Amino acid sequence: MEKGYLALVLHAHLPYVRHPEHQYSLEENWFFEAITETYVPLFLIFEDLIRDEIDFRLTFSVTPPLASMLGDSLLQSRYVRKLEQLMELTDKEIARTKSQPQLQPLARMYSKLLARIYDAFVNRYSKNLLNGFRHFQDLGKIEIIASAATHGYLPLLSVNEPAVRTQVRVGVEHYRQVFSRRPSGFWLPECGYYPGVDRLLCEQGIRFTILETHGITRADDRPEYGVYAPLSCPSGVVAFGRDPDCSRQVWSSVEGYPGDFHYREFYRDIGFDLDLDYIRPYIHPDLIRIDTGIKYHRITGKENQKELYVPEWAERKAEIHAGHFLDARVQQIASLASVMRRKPLVVAPYDAELFGHWWFEGPRWLDYLIRKIALDQDTVRLSTLSEYLDEYPANQVTTPCMSSWGDEGFSKVWLNSRNHWIDPHLHAAAESMSELATAHWGNSNGLVSRSLNQAARELLLAQASDWAFMITSGTTEEYATARTKSHLLRFLRLKEQISCGRISKEWLSQIESQDNIFPRIAVIRDFFDGAIEVMGSNSDIRL
Amino acid sequence: MALAAQLERILTAVFKSAGAFIGTFRSIRHARLRRVDPTAPLKLDCGRLPESYGKTQFAVLVVDPHRVHAYWEITPERLEQAEKQMGAVRSAVQPVLRFDEVVSERTATTIETKWFDIPVGLDARNWFVNLWSSDKVYNVTLGLKSKDRFVSLVRSNRIRTPRTSPVARQEPLDSQAACTEHGTQVEAIERHPEFARPAAHSGRNGMRQSTLSALTAARPTATEALTQKLAEFRAIREAASKQLGVSLPMFADPPETAEAKQDLHAPIERDSEPLPEPPLQRVEITDVAEERFQAGVSSLLLRVGHPESH
């Protein structure tokens, strides 16, 4: 009999980076890399576990922008082309490394891995990984939770409640369309919680959410069991807290597992290492070098000199680290169980993209961990958060503390001297949206309602937390700035056209097909003051 | 002459009409050719965002327990009106952010007894403010201040700054525990009868026992899975060896080199690394979690300073 539970939560998210206007888009590559390195490898692990009849439970958040891209036929076909190119490159690599016997087995390893990924993506999941997510959820192995419409960082949007309500409601509606069921849980983007947002989750029938550790430990009343039992917000929505030990053991770039010297080095890629003429067909047409995903080195040490990757060593390390993680959980749960009046729950949320993309061996670690939990011990059992709540529906009632999982634990990442220019525009646009919706509510002109909904889509896309983060980190600042401005400018132009009664049908059609997220949702609804009363809960009614 | 002039007028009119017709035809044709293809993709709009929205507005956003960000736009009319109210010379007036502390939000009283002012430059239109205390509720007003007067320009949303540590325990342990076990959450759940409980998963215990008894051999443990994976890598190396006609090393175990010993994790002796100390008493669980908490541990951490492209 288990003494407590471990809930692994994988947050799968990418910003909406669909660019039909370019034949080749660097940003779409983020999405393609995540499919090749994270989502499909995780599915392959799940398939193996199911084949081997190893029981497991995981919680997944699949955000609406990611789900929309996974279901998009343009991106699906572009991905297949990309994967075929990559397979061609590994074939070339096998030939190129003929005289390098240390390298060739690595090229073969990638070739084999990509063939498996291609087979799964094209043949088993019919190019749409949402089929995979639905499949594993229907089997009861994973629980998928909803998230905000475009990953808006809600604490900073909260000065305009309709904006937050729209992020939540559209996220939940999109989930229902994609997964054909109501979500129990909701992933707050960046774990960004503020007192009161739970009420908006409650409006949408959400049962639980997940907070960073201090959101729970610093609640208005002292939590009886720390983060090892959830709190119930006054609205009735339950807030689970992140276990700090699980975070540190895996995540820390200094002491975390992914930094082990035997693991694969992320920052050495043949896209950068090999001769330009050779690699030219597999990088950006403007000869901008990119990661291909073919990486031959291990982390080796703190110096720049990198040794070749040895898969056998990395594999052993993944198994050792899985054992180490489990030992820590067994000890932790046993000691917590001895002082708690209920079974402790350890909640371990991670970005899904850590597994495979940043940490190549992450999916292997997860596989070993799940097998060890199922077969090697009896103290810890995997659980979803819904299953835990079924067992413990009564929880301490108090209000959690504002918090996020960003640097320093609050809002600094999304609001600082580099990106503070964004919020005034987002807030002004949200206010304009309410004014427009109220002025034109019930307008029978189809063009007006289309324009209003598109304006709301542009606003949602501008609200993505990803842009402010990229500006802070300085990684892709130019792109993030352009995306924010472009969506806001499109919003303003739509506003002007609606107000003047001169809507450009052609331009509207263009941006509808371009910024085509949520085509089947009345995005505008919550910006109209009386919308909730008028519309009731019928989500299919449009303007 | 008159006839010739009339004929000329008629011909001119005909030519004009024909020209107009041709012009119209051309412009229609041209318009057709120019018509934007509604399916043609657009590039990102790269204009400038408006400097102002022509409205008086003001918001304060919480950055962290000790820092907030205020931004504003004041129309010239509103400013002029406020300046008139002040009745003082402009040089004697200081724009300030006035923070009125709401003493107890939880008891719903709004007795604003404590306040402080932060001088700002009105033209800056935004200001980061560092605060001495955390866990406070404020109403913030942007206003003009002179020696003896304060005139409000605009009031903000109410803000609440977060705590920096857990609250102290207020009740004896036993009564708190009883509250937890028989708390009001049951009532809260009853308020939401529409919650659909997730479909029951196939009984975990049942499945586990049945698979343990019947399928143990078919369920590879982590050790068996590792052996299998290592065999796969061995096969890859053997295939490569065969093709290349050389003998490749098989890398069964990581090396016990000085480099590996420097590795923080290599090799991990299962019991050699300090594992989390068990919490000694129930009362300390929250403090233990708080002490171990390290902020900002997520993918955000990995990406900062490590551009996607090198």
Boltz contact constraints between the chains, C-beta under 6 A:
constraints:
  - contact:
      token1: [A, 20]
      token2: [B, 41]
      max_distance: 6.0
  - contact:
      token1: [A, 21]
      token2: [B, 41]
      max_distance: 6.0
  - contact:
      token1: [A, 21]
      token2: [B, 43]
      max_distance: 6.0
  - contact:
      token1: [A, 52]
      token2: [B, 219]
      max_distance: 6.0
  - contact:
      token1: [A, 52]
      token2: [B, 220]
      max_distance: 6.0
  - contact:
      token1: [A, 53]
      token2: [B, 211]
      max_distance: 6.0
  - contact:
      token1: [A, 53]
      token2: [B, 215]
      max_distance: 6.0
  - contact:
      token1: [A, 53]
      token2: [B, 219]
      max_distance: 6.0
  - contact:
      token1: [A, 54]
      token2: [B, 219]
      max_distance: 6.0
  - contact:
      token1: [A, 55]
      token2: [B, 207]
      max_distance: 6.0
  - contact:
      token1: [A, 55]
      token2: [B, 208]
      max_distance: 6.0
  - contact:
      token1: [A, 101]
      token2: [B, 244]
      max_distance: 6.0
  - contact:
      token1: [A, 101]
      token2: [B, 246]
      max_distance: 6.0
  - contact:
      token1: [A, 101]
      token2: [B, 248]
      max_distance: 6.0
  - contact:
      token1: [A, 104]
      token2: [B, 240]
      max_distance: 6.0
  - contact:
      token1: [A, 105]
      token2: [B, 236]
      max_distance: 6.0
  - contact:
      token1: [A, 105]
      token2: [B, 237]
      max_distance: 6.0
  - contact:
      token1: [A, 105]
      token2: [B, 240]
      max_distance: 6.0
  - contact:
      token1: [A, 108]
      token2: [B, 236]
      max_distance: 6.0
  - contact:
      token1: [A, 108]
      token2: [B, 240]
      max_distance: 6.0
  - contact:
      token1: [A, 109]
      token2: [B, 236]
      max_distance: 6.0
  - contact:
      token1: [A, 140]
      token2: [B, 201]
      max_distance: 6.0
  - contact:
      token1: [A, 156]
      token2: [B, 61]
      max_distance: 6.0
  - contact:
      token1: [A, 159]
      token2: [B, 59]
      max_distance: 6.0
  - contact:
      token1: [A, 159]
      token2: [B, 157]
      max_distance: 6.0
  - contact:
      token1: [A, 182]
      token2: [B, 196]
      max_distance: 6.0
  - contact:
      token1: [A, 184]
      token2: [B, 198]
      max_distance: 6.0
  - contact:
      token1: [A, 205]
      token2: [B, 194]
      max_distance: 6.0
  - contact:
      token1: [A, 207]
      token2: [B, 195]
      max_distance: 6.0
  - contact:
      token1: [A, 213]
      token2: [B, 289]
      max_distance: 6.0
  - contact:
      token1: [A, 213]
      token2: [B, 293]
      max_distance: 6.0
  - contact:
      token1: [A, 214]
      token2: [B, 293]
      max_distance: 6.0
  - contact:
      token1: [A, 217]
      token2: [B, 166]
      max_distance: 6.0
  - contact:
      token1: [A, 217]
      token2: [B, 286]
      max_distance: 6.0
  - contact:
      token1: [A, 217]
      token2: [B, 289]
      max_distance: 6.0
  - contact:
      token1: [A, 217]
      token2: [B, 290]
      max_distance: 6.0
  - contact:
      token1: [A, 218]
      token2: [B, 163]
      max_distance: 6.0
  - contact:
      token1: [A, 218]
      token2: [B, 166]
      max_distance: 6.0
  - contact:
      token1: [A, 222]
      token2: [B, 166]
      max_distance: 6.0
  - contact:
      token1: [A, 222]
      token2: [B, 167]
      max_distance: 6.0
  - contact:
      token1: [A, 222]
      token2: [B, 169]
      max_distance: 6.0
  - contact:
      token1: [A, 222]
      token2: [B, 286]
      max_distance: 6.0
  - contact:
      token1: [A, 223]
      token2: [B, 286]
      max_distance: 6.0
  - contact:
      token1: [A, 224]
      token2: [B, 176]
      max_distance: 6.0
  - contact:
      token1: [A, 224]
      token2: [B, 180]
      max_distance: 6.0
  - contact:
      token1: [A, 225]
      token2: [B, 285]
      max_distance: 6.0
  - contact:
      token1: [A, 226]
      token2: [B, 285]
      max_distance: 6.0
  - contact:
      token1: [A, 226]
      token2: [B, 286]
      max_distance: 6.0
  - contact:
      token1: [A, 226]
      token2: [B, 289]
      max_distance: 6.0
  - contact:
      token1: [A, 227]
      token2: [B, 289]
      max_distance: 6.0
  - contact:
      token1: [A, 232]
      token2: [B, 185]
      max_distance: 6.0
  - contact:
      token1: [A, 232]
      token2: [B, 188]
      max_distance: 6.0
  - contact:
      token1: [A, 236]
      token2: [B, 188]
      max_distance: 6.0
  - contact:
      token1: [A, 236]
      token2: [B, 191]
      max_distance: 6.0
  - contact:
      token1: [A, 236]
      token2: [B, 192]
      max_distance: 6.0
  - contact:
      token1: [A, 244]
      token2: [B, 292]
      max_distance: 6.0
  - contact:
      token1: [A, 244]
      token2: [B, 293]
      max_distance: 6.0
  - contact:
      token1: [A, 245]
      token2: [B, 276]
      max_distance: 6.0
  - contact:
      token1: [A, 245]
      token2: [B, 292]
      max_distance: 6.0
  - contact:
      token1: [A, 247]
      token2: [B, 297]
      max_distance: 6.0
  - contact:
      token1: [A, 248]
      token2: [B, 294]
      max_distance: 6.0
  - contact:
      token1: [A, 251]
      token2: [B, 297]
      max_distance: 6.0
  - contact:
      token1: [A, 255]
      token2: [B, 264]
      max_distance: 6.0
  - contact:
      token1: [A, 260]
      token2: [B, 265]
      max_distance: 6.0
  - contact:
      token1: [A, 261]
      token2: [B, 263]
      max_distance: 6.0
  - contact:
      token1: [A, 262]
      token2: [B, 254]
      max_distance: 6.0
  - contact:
      token1: [A, 272]
      token2: [B, 310]
      max_distance: 6.0
  - contact:
      token1: [A, 301]
      token2: [B, 259]
      max_distance: 6.0
  - contact:
      token1: [A, 310]
      token2: [B, 251]
      max_distance: 6.0
  - contact:
      token1: [A, 311]
      token2: [B, 233]
      max_distance: 6.0
  - contact:
      token1: [A, 312]
      token2: [B, 230]
      max_distance: 6.0
  - contact:
      token1: [A, 312]
      token2: [B, 233]
      max_distance: 6.0
  - contact:
      token1: [A, 312]
      token2: [B, 251]
      max_distance: 6.0
  - contact:
      token1: [A, 313]
      token2: [B, 254]
      max_distance: 6.0
  - contact:
      token1: [A, 315]
      token2: [B, 229]
      max_distance: 6.0
  - contact:
      token1: [A, 319]
      token2: [B, 222]
      max_distance: 6.0
  - contact:
      token1: [A, 319]
      token2: [B, 226]
      max_distance: 6.0
  - contact:
      token1: [A, 320]
      token2: [B, 268]
      max_distance: 6.0
  - contact:
      token1: [A, 324]
      token2: [B, 268]
      max_distance: 6.0
  - contact:
      token1: [A, 327]
      token2: [B, 270]
      max_distance: 6.0
  - contact:
      token1: [A, 328]
      token2: [B, 275]
      max_distance: 6.0
  - contact:
      token1: [A, 331]
      token2: [B, 275]
      max_distance: 6.0
  - contact:
      token1: [A, 332]
      token2: [B, 276]
      max_distance: 6.0
  - contact:
      token1: [A, 335]
      token2: [B, 278]
      max_distance: 6.0
  - contact:
      token1: [A, 339]
      token2: [B, 282]
      max_distance: 6.0
  - contact:
      token1: [A, 351]
      token2: [B, 299]
      max_distance: 6.0
  - contact:
      token1: [A, 354]
      token2: [B, 299]
      max_distance: 6.0
  - contact:
      token1: [A, 358]
      token2: [B, 302]
      max_distance: 6.0
  - contact:
      token1: [A, 368]
      token2: [B, 222]
      max_distance: 6.0
  - contact:
      token1: [A, 371]
      token2: [B, 221]
      max_distance: 6.0
  - contact:
      token1: [A, 371]
      token2: [B, 222]
      max_distance: 6.0
  - contact:
      token1: [A, 371]
      token2: [B, 225]
      max_distance: 6.0
  - contact:
      token1: [A, 372]
      token2: [B, 222]
      max_distance: 6.0
  - contact:
      token1: [A, 375]
      token2: [B, 221]
      max_distance: 6.0
  - contact:
      token1: [A, 386]
      token2: [B, 198]
      max_distance: 6.0
  - contact:
      token1: [A, 393]
      token2: [B, 189]
      max_distance: 6.0
  - contact:
      token1: [A, 394]
      token2: [B, 183]
      max_distance: 6.0
  - contact:
      token1: [A, 394]
      token2: [B, 185]
      max_distance: 6.0
  - contact:
      token1: [A, 394]
      token2: [B, 186]
      max_distance: 6.0
  - contact:
      token1: [A, 395]
      token2: [B, 185]
      max_distance: 6.0
  - contact:
      token1: [A, 396]
      token2: [B, 180]
      max_distance: 6.0
  - contact:
      token1: [A, 396]
      token2: [B, 183]
      max_distance: 6.0
  - contact:
      token1: [A, 397]
      token2: [B, 183]
      max_distance: 6.0
  - contact:
      token1: [A, 397]
      token2: [B, 184]
      max_distance: 6.0
  - contact:
      token1: [A, 397]
      token2: [B, 185]
      max_distance: 6.0
  - contact:
      token1: [A, 401]
      token2: [B, 162]
      max_distance: 6.0
  - contact:
      token1: [A, 401]
      token2: [B, 163]
      max_distance: 6.0
  - contact:
      token1: [A, 402]
      token2: [B, 162]
      max_distance: 6.0
  - contact:
      token1: [A, 405]
      token2: [B, 298]
      max_distance: 6.0
  - contact:
      token1: [A, 406]
      token2: [B, 296]
      max_distance: 6.0
  - contact:
      token1: [A, 406]
      token2: [B, 300]
      max_distance: 6.0
  - contact:
      token1: [A, 407]
      token2: [B, 296]
      max_distance: 6.0
  - contact:
      token1: [A, 408]
      token2: [B, 295]
      max_distance: 6.0
  - contact:
      token1: [A, 409]
      token2: [B, 295]
      max_distance: 6.0
  - contact:
      token1: [A, 410]
      token2: [B, 64]
      max_distance: 6.0
  - contact:
      token1: [A, 411]
      token2: [B, 63]
      max_distance: 6.0
  - contact:
      token1: [A, 412]
      token2: [B, 63]
      max_distance: 6.0
  - contact:
      token1: [A, 412]
      token2: [B, 64]
      max_distance: 6.0
  - contact:
      token1: [A, 415]
      token2: [B, 61]
      max_distance: 6.0
  - contact:
      token1: [A, 415]
      token2: [B, 63]
      max_distance: 6.0
  - contact:
      token1: [A, 415]
      token2: [B, 69]
      max_distance: 6.0
  - contact:
      token1: [A, 420]
      token2: [B, 69]
      max_distance: 6.0
  - contact:
      token1: [A, 424]
      token2: [B, 71]
      max_distance: 6.0
  - contact:
      token1: [A, 425]
      token2: [B, 49]
      max_distance: 6.0
  - contact:
      token1: [A, 427]
      token2: [B, 59]
      max_distance: 6.0
  - contact:
      token1: [A, 428]
      token2: [B, 53]
      max_distance: 6.0
  - contact:
      token1: [A, 473]
      token2: [B, 303]
      max_distance: 6.0
  - contact:
      token1: [A, 473]
      token2: [B, 304]
      max_distance: 6.0
  - contact:
      token1: [A, 475]
      token2: [B, 307]
      max_distance: 6.0
  - contact:
      token1: [A, 475]
      token2: [B, 308]
      max_distance: 6.0
  - contact:
      token1: [A, 482]
      token2: [B, 44]
      max_distance: 6.0
  - contact:
      token1: [A, 485]
      token2: [B, 49]
      max_distance: 6.0
  - contact:
      token1: [A, 486]
      token2: [B, 44]
      max_distance: 6.0
  - contact:
      token1: [A, 486]
      token2: [B, 45]
      max_distance: 6.0
  - contact:
      token1: [A, 488]
      token2: [B, 49]
      max_distance: 6.0
  - contact:
      token1: [A, 489]
      token2: [B, 45]
      max_distance: 6.0
  - contact:
      token1: [A, 489]
      token2: [B, 47]
      max_distance: 6.0
  - contact:
      token1: [A, 490]
      token2: [B, 45]
      max_distance: 6.0
  - contact:
      token1: [A, 506]
      token2: [B, 36]
      max_distance: 6.0
  - contact:
      token1: [A, 506]
      token2: [B, 38]
      max_distance: 6.0
  - contact:
      token1: [A, 509]
      token2: [B, 38]
      max_distance: 6.0
  - contact:
      token1: [A, 510]
      token2: [B, 38]
      max_distance: 6.0
  - contact:
      token1: [A, 510]
      token2: [B, 42]
      max_distance: 6.0
  - contact:
      token1: [A, 514]
      token2: [B, 41]
      max_distance: 6.0
  - contact:
      token1: [A, 514]
      token2: [B, 42]
      max_distance: 6.0
